[in-house]
Structure formats: structure tokens, C-alpha cells
């Protein structure tokens, strides 16, 4: 019984870390995209 619970907790922890890692990578990619767009300064962006 305890081994089953330990496996579930370990699986949940691994899934949590993967989720945090994927979200962190996604946010960094978005941030670099925003920086690239703002450094180009297109006309449509300036009109906003």
C-alpha cells in the first residue's frame, strides 16, 4: 500500500517538474518573440 502511494507521489512530482519546465520554456520563447517584435518596431505596432 505504501509503495503504491510512493509511486503515485513520485509520478505526480515528475509531472509537476515537467509542467514547470515546459511552461518556463514556453514563456522564454514568448518573451524573445516580444523582444524581437519590439526591436523591429513595425508601423502597425506603433499605430496601436
N, C-alpha and C positions, 0 to 999 in steps of 0.2 A: 504494500500500500504506500509506504513512504517513498519507495523507489519510483513508483508511478507519478507521485506528486513532484518529486525532484526532477523527473524528466519533463514534466509539463512546465515547471517553473523555468528550467533551463531553456526550453524551446521558446517560451514567452520572452525571456531576456534576449535571446539571439534575434528573435523577430523584432524586438524593440530597437536593438542596436542597428539592424539593417534599415529599419524605417528612418531612424535619425540620420544615418549615413546618406541614404538616398535623398531625403529632404534637404540635407545640407548641400549636397552636390547640385541638386536642382536649383536651390536658392543662389548658389555661387554662379551658375550658368546664367540665371536671370539677371543677376547684378552686373555681370560682364556685358551682357547684351544691352542693358540700360546705359552703361557707361559708353559703349560703342555708339549707340544711337545719339546720346547727348554730345559726344565729341564731334560727330559729323554735323550736327545742327541743321537738319533738313528744314526746308521752308514750311512744310506742314506742321512741324513741331513748334516752330517759332510763332506761327499764327494761333496756336492754342493759347 
